[in-house]
Amino acid sequence: MDSMILTGLSPLLAYIAAGCAALILLIAVFIGYRALLRAGAGKSVEYPAEEVERKELPSATVVIFSKVDDERLADTLRQIYAQDYPRFSVVVVCDTTFEHKEDIAERFRTEFPGIHVTFIPSESHNLSRRKLANTIGVKAADGEVLVTTVANIEIPSERWLSGMLAPFADGKVEVSLGCSRLDYSEMRSLWRWYREFDDTLAAARWAGEALGGNPYRGDGYNLAFRRETFFKNKGYAKTINLHYGDDDLFVDEISDGRNTRVVLSPDTILRTEWGDSSSRVWSLDKDRYDFTSRWLPRGPFIKSGMVSAAQWLVTLLSAVAVAAGIICGDIAAAVVGVVPWLALVAVDIATYRRIAARFGALRLWWAVWPFMMARPVVNFFFRMRHRRNSVKNYTWQRHK
């Protein structure tokens, strides 16, 4: 009797489980995946060269925070001075001593005319080095628009500045969000591909939200904003107690759907090079963004959680449907059960490959779905590992 009941219920169970899996996938696609799809396919601000030249663009100052050796800084400066933007100046803020700063200024004065070199005093403890560097740079700047970056970047084109600053031809625009990518070529860990995947997905999330009119984060290595906006916001006053937040919390404070544009193109996506420290930098960046996320809007993180939940729920429900179909010998039910999972895998691969192409990342195939499944688990253990160190994100703890 029990066997007959089980056999009778199995086809119904298979169809119910498959239906629930399909419904979850549809909800995830229309809500959770929407920003990712927008980042992969949505149109960002990209002006043709001739159109940019016809527009009246503001003067700009590139603020470079440097913690690298002089040769690496010189290489970055050569790339910046080769930019085709008509009116810009450069301010370098070195994390070094006054004597070394003077040596750098003397050395670069001839090769890079008009460069302004300043420094962060070594005795400046209990302050965010990045925020202090940007603040010093902004005060020393003479441009109407500031572009913040670091000294160890690789610029893909002479049109980087033109692309980043093109949105400011519209007087209502106050913020231009660019993107930088960590150079993973020096990584030797087996986690290299996952790290690039995780980094790309995170960038696509905030870029997609911004393209949809909800900016909540930016990339401090490739960020442009009006000088008056910085002072109107009183700089980083609201997050002075934190070492970080100079891009995500700052962008969330000064940006909205009306005054912000996203710039994503092969000409404007920078690459940061950290050599043997790449793995450590990835971990530190992930840790700091995870820490500051508690002060950001919840919406994007809920949507991200929906995508992660869909991976597990659709997979489990499809497995139940297939198992129920097999138990009752109903091949049609088993086939129907596997369809939602196949659709999930197809959506994951198609979405990520479009995102990867847009952000210049490796276009993965079959690793996408396992990585999507692993992401919430990895994030959980990552947070547990760094939870004890969260106190170091506050400026009353000396930052090393």
Buried (B, 14 or more C-beta within 10 A) or exposed (E): EEEEEEEEBBBEBBBBBBBBBBEBBEEBBEBBBBBBBBBBEBEBBBBEEEEBEEEEBBBBBBBBBBBBEBEBBBBBBEBBBEBEBEEBBBBBBBBBEEEEBEBBBEBBEEEBEEBBBBBBBEEBEEBBBBBBBBBBBBEBBEBBBBBBBBBBBBBBBBBBBBBBBBBBBEEEBBBBBBBBBBBBEBBEEEBBBBBBBBBBBBBBBBBBBBBBEBBBBBBBBBBBBBBEBBEEBEBBEBBBEBBBBBBBBBBBBBBEEEBBBBBBBEBBBBBBBBEEEBBEBBBEBBBBBBBBBEBBEEEBBEBBEBBBBBBBBBBEBBBBBBBBBBBBEBEEBBBBBBBBBEBBBEBBBEBBBBBBEBBBBEEBEEBBBBBBBBBBEBBEEBBEEBEEEEEBBBBEEEBE
